[in-house]
Amino acid sequence: MEILDGKKVSNEIKDEIAIQVAKMREKGEKVPHLAAILVGSDGASLTYVGSKVRSCEKVGFESTLVRMPSTTSELELLNKIEELNKNEDIDGFIVQLPLPPQIDTQKVLLAVDPDKDVDGFHPMNFGKMALDMSTFIPATPFGILELLERYNVDTKGKHTVVIGRSHIVGRPMSILMGRKGWPGNSTVTLTHSHTKNITQIISQADIVISALGVPKFLKAEMIKDDAVIIDVGITRVADDSCEKGYYITGDVDFENVSKKASFITPVPGGVGPMTIAMLLKNTLLARERHRSRK
Ligand SMILES: Nc1nc(=O)c2c([nH]1)NC[C@@H]1CN(c3ccc(C(=O)N[C@@H](CCC(=O)O)C(=O)O)cc3)C=[N+]21
């Protein structure tokens, strides 16, 4: 069994990006600028936005964090998005999800200029991704493809079962694994809460991508020998004996499943750090596009 080490690969990617940014600086070029809007102060969002800002500093990007109170109205947020859309110094920005209930998430994601949508959530980018991948691929699916590629995981003709059909992971992942090319050319089953006989379907999978958010949902007896396991689930479990007062766990019962799998991503240290690294890659792409237009 081989660990798909997201922490190691994300650091390699950040080192590669840092070298590119240093060259831009030497040539006196503008360096990439990533902004994030955080509405409210949800613990997990603060952690993730924090690591995004720290990663920007590590690779030499400019970064801007816009904090807005959890009482922010939809109109106030839409106005802020319009401001960032127009701000030529900002190459890409994200609106950290989830948003408070008074704000319509779909409306917000549609308001982001697709040209700055480094999350790849805008329908325009989703459509292009499905066509020819010529644009921002959502960071988590992009990170999974990168891991499969770096570890040379065979996906051609394999049966991939995606568990969970979220807009930001499950649905794009099912399209990307079924596309022409590698990693891809896989036969994909997208499962969800209405899927019948889900355990029977999972038992046939060569590759399982679990993006459910249900701790230890995937048990060893559910998968076949040598399956490739990608754990996207990241759930915080309160535990006072832990330093941070919680520990995080994935959808996969890692200890037992790893005894049967051929490849497996750990949580933490797997898909999570890759999400950050690929967001930086998308921001670099945005900068290169803006520079070539000048
Ligand atoms: N507009 C938007 N874009 C996102 O990409 C986005 C989002 N909203 N909302 C939430 C999800 C989740 N997400 C993660 C990023 C990093 C880790 C990560 O670095 N996890 C570490 C552990 C971090 C910890 O200690 O909790 C790991 O898995 O090793 C996890 C999850 C990005 N998301």
The ligand as a Gaussian input file, in Angstrom:
#p B3LYP/6-31G(d) Opt

LIG

1 1
 N      -14.607000      29.126000      -1.492000
 C      -14.117000      28.024000      -0.873000
 N      -13.083000      27.357000      -1.432000
 C      -12.566000      26.229000      -0.828000
 O      -11.626000      25.601000      -1.363000
 C      -13.119000      25.798000       0.403000
 C      -14.209000      26.498000       0.923000
 N      -14.686000      27.612000       0.297000
 N      -14.804000      26.080000       2.068000
 C      -14.303000      24.941000       2.786000
 C      -13.552000      23.970000       1.924000
 C      -12.636000      23.053000       2.704000
 N      -11.313000      23.428000       2.265000
 C      -10.152000      22.923000       2.860000
 C       -8.923000      23.527000       2.627000
 C       -7.773000      23.049000       3.270000
 C       -7.867000      22.000000       4.153000
 C       -6.656000      21.535000       4.871000
 O       -5.575000      22.100000       4.692000
 N       -6.783000      20.504000       5.729000
 C       -5.649000      20.013000       6.516000
 C       -5.973000      20.063000       8.007000
 C       -6.396000      21.454000       8.431000
 C       -7.024000      21.402000       9.861000
 O       -6.223000      21.293000      10.822000
 O       -8.277000      21.399000       9.957000
 C       -5.410000      18.542000       6.122000
 O       -6.402000      17.914000       5.654000
 O       -4.278000      18.098000       6.268000
 C       -9.089000      21.385000       4.379000
 C      -10.233000      21.848000       3.728000
 C      -11.381000      24.377000       1.315000
 N      -12.616000      24.718000       1.073000

